[in-house]
Amino acid sequence: MEKVPVFVGLDYHQDAVQVCVLDSGGKVLGNRACDNDPRRVAEYVATHGGVRGAAMESCEGAADFAEGLVAAADWSVDLAHPGYVHRLRQNPDKLVLERSEGTDYSDARLLADLERVGYVAKVWLAPQAIRELRRLVRYRRQLVNERRNVKLRVRALLRAHRRGCAAPRWGVAWFPWMRGVELPEQSRWILDRHLDRLQQLHGDVQAVEQRLARLTKDDAVVQKLWTLPGWDR
């Protein structure tokens, strides 16, 4: 006997996933929380019919979960653009539904309905290798941002004590000079902590960049980017 075609919306969380199942006419066949396990989710949905399509909002961890569903149950899973989903959440009808049924319940239902009518604004489900590379790039950006913030604190501390720089700022000769700047005891202690952190961050950024260089040395797209004006190794 042929299974009833169903459409699935998944509201992903770290510990659980809200799963909404709709039939072709938009009727809710089921909407409940399941363990954060692709196999458990697939087993629950299988009790209602055969999956024609599934949608979940793109967020941290969603891509791995979607990949797990593809591997465990051979589903077709669309990752929905979070900005598009956020705008739809502001719809007055959606807000009424949230008040009556709960946020997770209505979010899963919204995603299932978007999948059913073919209105999911999709984002690319990148392969795991690309997702790991993205994590490295984000980690580098976080380190660079933290380094910038520490530099701002150093400049504020020097400005508070009206200390100029006798060496080019942030250069090789700057650190030894900064170690010898005369400051009140507590400010001196704070400055030393900042300098230690800057040197650690500098080493961490270099380590990430070396790792990225090794991982992308055979990537034709990355190597092409390095040839464009404005890019600097």
Residue, then its C-alpha position, 0 to 999 in steps of 0.5 A: m500500500e502506497k504511503v500518504p505523501v507528507f511534508v515535514g517542518l523541523d524546529y531544531h534545538q540542541d536537545a530536541v527537535q519539534v517535528c510537524v507533519l502535514d498532508s498534501g492539503g495542509k492538515v496537521l497529522g502530528n506535531r511533537a518534540c522528538d529527541n535530537d536524533p535523525r533516526r528517531v525523527a525519521e521513525y516518528v514521521a514514518t508512522h504518518g506517511g512517506v516524506r515528499g520534502a522537509a524543511m528546517e531553518s538554517c542555524e548552527g547544527a542544522a546542516d549536520f542534522a539535515e545530513g543525518l536525515v539524508a543518510a538515515a532516511d534518504w529524505s530531501v531536506d531544505l535549509a530555509h534562510p533564517g532572515y526569510v523565516h524571521r520575516l514570516r514570523q512577524n505575520p499577524d496570523k503567525l503571532v496568533l498561532e504562537r499565542s494559542e499553540g506555542t512558539d516551537y509548535s508554530d515554527a515547525r508548522l510554518l516550515a512544514d507549510l512552506e515546504r508543502v507549497g514550495y515557498v522555502a527560501k533555500v540556502w546551500l547545504a554545504p558538504q561537511a568539509i566546507r562547513e569545517l573550513r567555515r568554522l576555521v574562518r569564523y574562528r580566525r575572525q573571532l581571534v582578530n576581533e578580540r585582538r582589535n579589542v585588546k589593542l583598543r584597551v591598550r590605547a585607552l590605558l596609555r591615553a589615560h596616563r598620557r603616554g605616547c609611543a616611542a616605537p611604531r605601534w604594534g611593531v617588533a620594537w613596540f612590545p619591548w618598549m611597552r614592557g618598560v613604560e612607567l605606569p602606576e602599579q595597577s595600570r602596569w599590571i593590567l598593561d602586562r596582561h594585555l601585552d601577554r594576551l596580544q602576543q598569544l592572540h598573534g600566535d593563534v591567528q598565525a596558527v589558524e592562517q597556516r592551517l587554512a593555507r595548508l587546507t586550501k593550497d590545492d583549491a583552485v578557487v582560493q588560489k584564484l582569489w589570491t591573485l585579485p587586487g586587494w588580497d594580501r597573504 
